[in-house]
């Protein structure tokens, strides 16, 4: 389980940095306004497709997705998917320290709840009993006595 948690932590960091970089790139191309005229939509798409930050953010998200596919292939989705919420913690840290966003105490309380939930999920996986091997009697034919 240590290997999967290490992959998960590294993937969460990569995803969080990717999200922060994407956000910064989108702010550079001024894609915030939801009321863009049709001519401006084409400009934003063109600018975004050529923006280094957006392209790097997409690449980092692709790396995260590859790691997610690997983890889902070897572990239960009910274990892996909730633990990806650890990315919210790292993303909030990246928002505060890389993007200089103000993160309110209420948001930090939410991040703390996410951390507690992720701990409970990982604890439940560690405490899960391994599947019992089939009984030896079931594999041998019964002999009359």
Buried (B, 14 or more C-beta within 10 A) or exposed (E): EEEBBEBBBEBBBBBBBBBBBBBBBBEBBEBEEEEBEEEEEEBBEEBBEEBEBBBBBBEBBEBBEEBBEBBBEEBEEEBBBBBBBBBBBBBBBBBBEBEEEEBEEEBEEBBEEBBEBBEEBBEEBEEEEEEEEEEEEEEEEEEEE
